[in-house]
Amino acid sequence: MGHQAEGPQWRGTYLTAAKELREALAGVLLRPATADGPARSGAITLDGDPSVLETYGGLLDAFDPHFPIVTP
């Protein structure tokens, strides 16, 4: 979709989102406590105290991403 977008704003948005998904940054946003792995591999850089992400991740609810949207 990004390569077909005519407007530069939409093109940049689509291509940035695709890059983040490819680099697994979306997973870090959904589960901040897992940021240690990508930080050790060099995919992301963390500034400050990384243990704060573990604390923050513990406060978030875990949910099943395959929940039924429609129940009969």
C-alpha positions as CSV (number, residue, x, y, z in Angstrom):
1,M,0.0,0.0,0.0
2,G,2.9,2.3,0.7
3,H,4.4,2.1,-2.7
4,Q,1.0,2.8,-4.3
5,A,0.0,5.8,-2.1
6,E,-0.1,9.0,-4.1
7,G,0.2,11.4,-1.1
8,P,3.7,11.6,0.4
9,Q,2.2,11.7,3.9
10,W,0.4,8.4,3.5
11,R,3.3,6.9,1.7
12,G,5.6,7.7,4.6
13,T,3.1,6.4,7.2
14,Y,2.6,3.1,5.4
15,L,6.3,2.5,4.8
16,T,7.3,3.4,8.3
17,A,4.7,1.1,9.8
18,A,5.8,-1.7,7.5
19,K,9.4,-1.2,8.6
20,E,8.5,-1.3,12.2
21,L,6.5,-4.5,11.8
22,R,9.4,-6.1,9.9
23,E,11.8,-5.2,12.7
24,A,9.5,-6.4,15.4
25,L,9.1,-3.0,17.1
26,A,5.4,-3.5,17.2
27,G,5.9,-6.4,19.6
28,V,7.9,-4.2,21.9
29,L,5.0,-1.7,21.9
30,L,2.5,-4.4,22.7
31,R,4.7,-6.1,25.3
32,P,7.2,-3.5,26.7
33,A,8.7,-6.1,29.1
34,T,10.1,-8.0,26.1
35,A,12.3,-5.0,25.0
36,D,15.4,-6.6,26.5
37,G,15.8,-9.0,23.6
38,P,15.7,-6.5,20.7
39,A,17.9,-4.1,22.8
40,R,20.6,-6.8,23.2
41,S,20.5,-7.6,19.5
42,G,20.9,-3.9,18.6
43,A,17.5,-3.6,16.9
44,I,16.5,-0.9,19.3
45,T,18.3,1.4,21.8
46,L,17.1,2.1,25.2
47,D,17.8,5.3,27.1
48,G,17.4,5.3,30.9
49,D,16.6,2.4,33.2
50,P,15.5,-0.7,31.3
51,S,13.9,-2.2,34.4
52,V,11.1,0.4,34.1
53,L,9.9,-1.3,31.0
54,E,9.6,-4.6,33.0
55,T,7.6,-2.8,35.7
56,Y,5.4,-1.1,33.1
57,G,4.9,-4.4,31.2
58,G,3.8,-6.0,34.5
59,L,1.0,-3.5,34.9
60,L,-0.5,-4.1,31.5
61,D,-3.2,-6.8,30.9
62,A,-2.3,-9.8,28.9
63,F,-4.9,-10.5,26.2
64,D,-5.5,-13.2,23.7
65,P,-4.9,-11.7,20.2
66,H,-7.2,-14.4,18.7
67,F,-10.3,-13.4,20.6
68,P,-13.6,-14.0,18.9
69,I,-14.9,-10.8,17.4
70,V,-18.4,-12.2,16.9
71,T,-19.9,-14.7,19.3
72,P,-22.9,-16.7,18.1
